[in-house]
Amino acid sequence: MTTIYVAVSVMYALMCLIPAAMKLSGTEKMRIAAQHLDIAWPRYRLIGVLELAAAAGVMIGVFASPAGLLAAIGMAVLLIGAVIVHLRAGDTIGDYAAALLFLAASVGYLAVWVSAAPRP
């Protein structure tokens, strides 16, 4: 197991936890976002559960690398969906810049996974 893979995994898992915590704790910012995007609050919170699962999968991936791969792919799909929903809502790039940043982090994690993750 390479040190860079572990370090990137920890950083990426923390990145997944940030939006998950905001959604699961029900911050006002997330409630406003859900309303703006026309997503029912319980469904929006479910996205937070998926983000939390991605963080857990990435950390499990430190010991069982396929879990990290699956978690990052799932998170990337979720983030592509987020960008699409923002575009449909007529948002500007500034409104969904965070989704793009997290999508880039997902792609970065996947690149590190391909090059540095331990193989079973």
Salt bridges, closest charged atoms under 4 A:
GLU51 OE2 - LYS23 NZ 3.11
ASP91 OD1 - HIS36 NE2 2.55
ASP91 OD2 - HIS86 ND1 2.64
